[in-house]
């Protein structure tokens, strides 16, 4: 399970192409369609809290869980700016604990793909089922095996945003269904201000090189992180949900908002709690 370290400080910069507002409205519409129009909602793997903030804006009482202290520090800064009453918990989703049940659990931006052991992912789903209200809704998205194999594959990606840039070397090991991406980050001092110190409690490999002069007297530091995700198929997800006690309801292609198919790159899954008796 990866915890973002040096990447946390520039995560939102490089994720500005993610349609959070569109996804937030879509998730809200789905939650409402399945009867969750208010109440407590857990954002599992909340990261810097972008989706948590959006759902709080729709009136939900939000809880955010993430195992990266650096990401949560940024989420709490957003909470101070918005004034939303959000509870953030530093926990590993494989063993998260809540004080009570919630109306719904959401998990977006392929957080579940970081659970590379299917048995551990089943335990996450079991915990979700345990902490959902009777008939509560679980909504999550995941990157498909197709995306890792056919789209990301063994490619290199790079972006330069002025104050920060990255090189992403991607490798997909088809037999193991493991996707590895090696990030080399260049973060200038102005972008690095306020950045939390790197966490040592992480499965991610992260190294920092000495500062370098990027020109104009501006200093940058180079960081390296390695992350691992697992490619899952929709059938595998359905089976893990079933074994965890949840009832599968629907699956949508997150890009076209239609029924998921074999070439879907990101799939949104909706499942329902099963096993508790309503009072």
C-alpha positions in Angstrom: 0.0 0.0 0.0 1.6 3.3 -1.1 1.7 6.5 0.9 2.4 9.6 -1.2 5.5 11.4 0.2 7.4 13.9 -1.9 4.6 13.8 -4.6 2.0 15.0 -2.0 3.1 18.6 -2.3 2.5 18.8 -6.0 -0.2 16.2 -6.3 -3.0 18.7 -7.0 -0.9 20.5 -9.6 -0.5 17.3 -11.7 -4.1 16.2 -11.1 -5.6 19.4 -12.4 -6.8 17.5 -15.5 -9.0 15.2 -13.4 -12.6 16.3 -13.8 -13.3 16.4 -10.0 -16.4 18.6 -10.4 -17.9 16.3 -13.1 -17.1 13.2 -11.1 -18.4 14.8 -7.9 -21.8 15.7 -9.5 -22.0 12.2 -11.0 -21.2 10.5 -7.7 -23.8 12.7 -6.0 -26.4 11.8 -8.6 -25.7 8.1 -8.1 -25.8 8.3 -4.3 -29.2 10.2 -4.5 -30.5 7.6 -7.0 -29.7 4.9 -4.5 -31.3 6.8 -1.6 -28.3 8.5 0.0 -29.3 12.2 -0.1 -27.8 13.1 3.3 -26.0 11.7 6.3 -22.5 10.5 7.0 -20.3 9.5 4.0 -16.8 8.0 4.2 -14.2 8.9 1.5 -11.8 6.0 1.6 -8.3 6.9 0.3 -9.3 10.5 0.3 -5.8 11.9 -0.6 -5.7 15.7 -0.5 -9.5 15.9 0.1 -10.6 17.2 -3.3 -13.6 14.8 -3.6 -14.2 15.0 0.1 -14.7 18.7 -0.1 -17.0 18.4 -3.1 -19.2 15.9 -1.4 -19.2 18.1 1.8 -20.5 20.9 -0.5 -23.5 18.7 -1.4 -24.4 18.6 2.3 -22.9 15.2 3.3 -21.2 14.8 6.7 -17.8 13.7 5.5 -15.1 11.5 7.0 -11.9 11.1 5.1 -9.5 8.2 5.6 -6.0 8.0 4.1 -2.6 6.5 5.1 -0.5 9.4 3.9 0.1 12.0 6.5 1.4 14.5 3.9 -1.7 14.2 1.8 -4.0 14.7 4.8 -2.1 17.8 5.9 -3.0 19.3 2.5 -6.6 18.1 2.9 -6.8 19.8 6.3 -5.5 23.1 4.8 -8.4 22.9 2.3 -10.8 22.3 5.2 -9.6 25.4 6.9 -10.2 27.4 3.7 -13.7 25.9 3.1 -14.9 25.8 6.7 -16.5 22.3 6.1 -16.8 20.1 9.1 -14.8 17.1 7.8 -13.2 14.5 10.1 -9.9 13.2 8.7 -8.3 10.0 10.0 -4.8 8.7 9.3 -5.5 5.0 8.7 -4.7 2.2 6.3 -7.8 1.3 4.4 -6.9 -2.4 4.9 -7.7 -2.0 8.6 -9.6 1.2 9.0 -11.9 1.7 12.1 -14.8 4.0 12.6 -16.9 4.9 15.7 -20.1 3.9 14.0 -21.8 3.1 10.7 -22.2 5.4 7.6 -24.8 5.9 4.9 -22.2 5.4 2.1 -18.6 4.7 1.4 -16.9 6.2 -1.7 -13.4 5.6 -3.0 -12.2 7.4 -6.1 -9.1 8.0 -8.2 -8.2 4.2 -8.3 -7.3 4.1 -4.6 -8.3 0.4 -4.5 -5.8 -0.5 -7.2 -3.1 0.2 -4.6 -4.3 -2.9 -2.8 -2.2 -5.4 -4.8 -3.3 -8.5 -2.9 -6.8 -9.7 -3.8 -7.3 -11.2 -0.3 -6.4 -7.8 1.2 -8.8 -6.1 -1.1 -11.5 -8.5 0.0 -10.8 -7.5 3.6 -11.2 -3.8 2.6 -14.6 -4.7 1.1 -15.5 -6.7 4.2 -14.7 -3.7 6.4 -16.8 -1.5 4.2 -19.7 -3.9 4.5 -19.2 -3.9 8.3 -19.3 -0.1 8.6 -22.2 0.6 6.2 -25.7 1.2 7.5 -28.2 -1.5 6.7 -28.7 -1.2 2.9 -25.9 1.4 2.7 -24.1 2.1 -0.6 -20.5 1.5 -1.6 -19.3 3.4 -4.7 -15.7 3.1 -5.9 -13.7 3.3 -9.2 -10.8 1.3 -10.4 -8.3 1.2 -13.3 -8.9 -1.9 -15.3 -6.4 -4.5 -16.4 -7.1 -3.3 -19.9 -5.8 0.2 -19.1 -2.6 -1.0 -17.6 -1.9 -3.5 -20.4 -3.0 -1.6 -23.5 -2.9 2.1 -22.6 -0.2 2.7 -19.9 1.9 -0.4 -20.8 5.7 0.1 -20.9 5.5 3.8 -21.7 7.1 7.0 -20.4 5.2 10.1 -19.7 6.5 13.6 -18.7 5.0 17.0 -17.8 6.6 20.3 -17.0 4.6 22.8 -15.0 7.3 25.4 -14.5 7.8 25.1 -10.7 7.5 21.3 -10.8 7.8 18.6 -13.4 7.9 14.8 -13.5 9.0 11.9 -15.6 6.9 8.8 -15.2 8.3 5.5 -16.4 5.6 2.9 -16.5 5.9 -0.9 -16.5 3.2 -3.5 -16.6 3.9 -7.1 -15.5 1.1 -9.0 -17.2 1.6 -12.3 -15.5 1.5 -10.8 -12.0 -1.0 -8.1 -13.1 1.1 -5.5 -11.3 1.7 -2.0 -12.7 4.8 -0.2 -11.5 5.4 3.4 -12.1 8.7 5.1 -11.3 8.3 8.8 -10.7 11.1 11.3 -10.9 10.0 14.6 -9.6 11.7 18.0 -9.9 10.2 20.4 -7.3 11.5 24.0 -7.1 11.8 25.7 -3.7 8.8 28.0 -4.3 6.6 25.0 -4.9 8.1 23.1 -2.0 7.3 25.7 0.7 5.2 24.3 3.4 5.8 20.7 2.1 5.8 18.2 5.0 8.9 16.2 5.6 9.0 12.8 3.9 7.2 10.0 5.8 9.3 7.1 6.7 6.3 4.9 7.3 5.6 4.1 3.6 5.9 1.2 1.3 6.9 3.7 -1.5 10.5 3.9 -2.3 11.3 7.6 -2.1 14.7 9.3 -2.4 15.8 12.9 -2.6 18.9 14.2 -4.4 20.8 17.4 -3.5 19.3 20.6 -4.7 20.2 21.8 -8.2 20.2 25.2 -9.8 17.3 25.4 -12.3 18.4 28.7 -13.6 17.7 32.3 -12.5 19.0 31.4 -9.0 16.0 29.1 -8.4 16.8 25.8 -6.6 15.0 22.6 -7.3 15.3 19.2 -5.7 14.9 15.9 -7.4 12.8 13.1 -5.8 12.2 9.6 -6.8 9.2 7.5 -5.8 8.0 4.0 -7.0 4.4 3.0 -6.8 2.6 -0.2 -7.4 -1.0 -0.9 -8.5 -2.8 -4.1 -9.5 -4.9 -4.5 -12.5 -8.4 -6.0 -11.8 -11.2 -7.0 -14.1 -14.8 -6.3 -13.4 -15.5 -10.0 -12.9 -12.8 -10.1 -10.2 -14.3 -7.1 -8.5 -17.7 -8.7 -8.5 -16.4 -11.9 -7.0 -14.5 -10.1 -4.2 -17.5 -8.0 -3.4 -19.6 -11.2 -3.2 -17.1 -12.9 -0.9 -17.0 -9.9 1.3 -20.8 -10.0 1.8 -21.7 -7.0 -0.5 -24.3 -7.1 -3.2 -23.1 -5.9 -6.7 -25.6 -3.5 -8.3 -24.1 -1.7 -11.3 -20.9 -0.9 -13.1 -20.3 2.2 -15.3 -17.6 3.4 -17.6 -16.4 6.6 -15.8 -15.4 8.2 -19.1 -18.6 7.8 -21.1 -21.1 7.3 -18.1 -22.5 4.2 -19.8 -22.4 0.5 -19.0 -18.8 -0.8 -18.5 -17.3 -3.0 -21.3 -14.1 -4.8 -22.1 -12.3 -1.6 -23.2 -13.3 0.5 -20.3 -10.2 2.1 -18.7 -11.8 3.3 -15.4 -14.9 1.6 -14.0 -17.3 2.9 -11.3 -18.9 0.1 -9.3 -21.9 0.5 -7.0 -22.6 -2.2 -4.4 -25.0 -2.4 -1.4 -24.5 -3.6 2.2 -26.0 -6.9 3.0 -26.4 -8.7 6.3 -27.7 -6.1 8.8 -31.2 -5.8 9.9 -32.9 -2.4 9.7 -34.2 -1.1 13.0 
